[in-house]
Amino acid sequence: MVKNTNAKANRFGREVDPWVQAIWPRAQRKGRGIEGCDYTDTGDVAIELKNHSNMDLSTWMRQVVLDAEMEKRPYPCVIHKRRRYATQQAYVTFELESFFKMIAELKGIDLPDDLVPVSDPSDVPDWGDQRES
């Protein structure tokens, strides 16, 4: 099973590589077991690749956010394969705040200061951590 999982992940990575390198020509995918984001030389964007049959988006986002903080990259995202769809139809997931900060930077505009969360992020439960018994 592990061998099949590794093969799926490697195949998905090879299929995503041309897309990443079209934007960041010097980008390189890290090998398995190397700490941090899945790519080097992608500027401010931290990328985590996932090709799993069961989606665990909360855990994946937590992982890439921590990796992005460690590597000082402000825009963490997960590229995740959709079952039975071509690679170019994979999803890219950002947290809302980092997505709009990235778009604002690309457009050269400042976001309004009053864009603040309704509550402190530490007060919000992480529902993705709860498993059915």
C-alpha positions as CSV (number, residue, x, y, z in Angstrom):
1,M,0.0,0.0,0.0
2,V,2.8,2.4,0.9
3,K,4.5,1.8,-2.5
4,N,1.3,2.5,-4.3
5,T,0.7,5.7,-2.3
6,N,4.3,6.9,-3.0
7,A,3.8,6.1,-6.7
8,K,0.5,8.2,-6.8
9,A,2.2,11.1,-5.0
10,N,5.2,11.0,-7.3
11,R,3.1,10.8,-10.5
12,F,0.9,13.7,-9.3
13,G,4.1,15.7,-8.5
14,R,5.5,15.1,-12.0
15,E,2.2,16.2,-13.5
16,V,2.1,19.4,-11.4
17,D,5.8,20.3,-12.0
18,P,5.3,21.9,-15.4
19,W,2.6,24.2,-14.0
20,V,4.8,25.3,-11.1
21,Q,7.8,25.7,-13.4
22,A,5.9,27.8,-15.8
23,I,5.6,30.4,-13.1
24,W,8.8,29.7,-11.2
25,P,11.4,28.2,-13.7
26,R,13.9,27.5,-10.9
27,A,11.4,25.6,-8.7
28,Q,12.4,22.1,-7.6
29,R,10.3,19.6,-5.8
30,K,11.7,18.3,-2.6
31,G,12.1,14.6,-1.9
32,R,10.0,12.6,0.5
33,G,10.9,13.1,4.1
34,I,12.4,16.5,3.7
35,E,10.9,19.0,6.1
36,G,9.1,22.0,4.8
37,C,7.0,22.9,1.8
38,D,7.1,20.6,-1.2
39,Y,8.9,23.1,-3.5
40,T,11.9,25.3,-3.3
41,D,12.2,28.6,-5.2
42,T,8.5,29.4,-5.5
43,G,8.9,32.9,-4.0
44,D,6.3,33.9,-1.4
45,V,4.1,30.9,-2.2
46,A,4.4,27.8,-0.1
47,I,3.0,24.7,-1.9
48,E,1.9,21.4,-0.4
49,L,0.9,18.7,-2.9
50,K,-1.7,16.0,-1.9
51,N,-3.0,13.0,-3.8
52,H,-5.1,11.1,-1.3
53,S,-8.4,9.3,-1.7
54,N,-9.6,10.7,1.6
55,M,-9.5,14.5,1.9
56,D,-8.1,15.9,5.2
57,L,-8.0,19.5,4.2
58,S,-7.8,20.9,7.7
59,T,-4.7,18.8,8.5
60,W,-3.1,19.6,5.2
61,M,-3.6,23.3,5.6
62,R,-2.3,23.3,9.1
63,Q,0.8,21.5,7.8
64,V,1.5,24.0,5.0
65,V,0.8,27.0,7.2
66,L,3.4,25.8,9.7
67,D,5.9,25.1,6.9
68,A,5.2,28.5,5.3
69,E,5.8,30.2,8.7
70,M,9.1,28.3,9.1
71,E,10.2,29.3,5.6
72,K,8.9,32.8,5.9
73,R,6.5,32.6,3.0
74,P,3.2,34.5,3.4
75,Y,1.0,32.6,0.9
76,P,0.6,28.9,1.9
77,C,-1.6,26.7,-0.3
78,V,-2.4,23.1,-0.9
79,I,-2.8,21.6,-4.4
80,H,-4.9,18.5,-4.1
81,K,-5.8,16.0,-6.7
82,R,-9.4,15.4,-7.4
83,R,-10.3,11.7,-7.8
84,R,-11.1,10.7,-11.4
85,Y,-10.1,14.2,-12.8
86,A,-7.1,15.3,-14.8
87,T,-4.3,17.1,-13.0
88,Q,-5.2,20.5,-14.5
89,Q,-8.5,20.1,-12.7
90,A,-6.9,19.8,-9.3
91,Y,-8.0,22.2,-6.6
92,V,-5.8,24.8,-5.0
93,T,-6.8,25.8,-1.4
94,F,-5.8,29.0,0.4
95,E,-6.9,30.5,3.6
96,L,-9.1,33.5,2.8
97,E,-6.8,36.0,4.4
98,S,-3.6,34.9,2.6
99,F,-5.5,34.6,-0.7
100,F,-6.7,38.2,-0.6
101,K,-3.4,39.5,0.6
102,M,-1.7,37.8,-2.4
103,I,-4.3,39.2,-4.8
104,A,-4.0,42.7,-3.3
105,E,-0.2,42.5,-3.6
106,L,-0.5,41.4,-7.3
107,K,-2.9,44.3,-8.0
108,G,-0.7,46.8,-6.0
109,I,-3.5,47.8,-3.6
110,D,-3.7,48.0,0.2
111,L,-6.4,46.1,1.9
112,P,-8.6,48.1,4.3
113,D,-7.4,48.0,7.9
114,D,-10.9,47.1,9.1
115,L,-10.7,43.6,7.6
116,V,-10.4,41.8,10.9
117,P,-11.7,38.4,12.1
118,V,-15.0,38.4,13.9
119,S,-13.3,36.5,16.8
120,D,-9.8,35.7,17.8
121,P,-8.6,32.7,15.7
122,S,-7.7,30.8,18.9
123,D,-11.4,30.9,19.9
124,V,-12.5,29.1,16.7
125,P,-12.6,25.3,17.0
126,D,-10.8,23.2,14.4
127,W,-13.7,21.0,13.4
128,G,-11.4,19.0,11.0
129,D,-9.7,17.5,14.1
130,Q,-12.9,15.7,15.2
131,R,-13.3,12.1,14.1
132,E,-16.4,10.0,14.3
133,S,-16.2,7.4,17.0
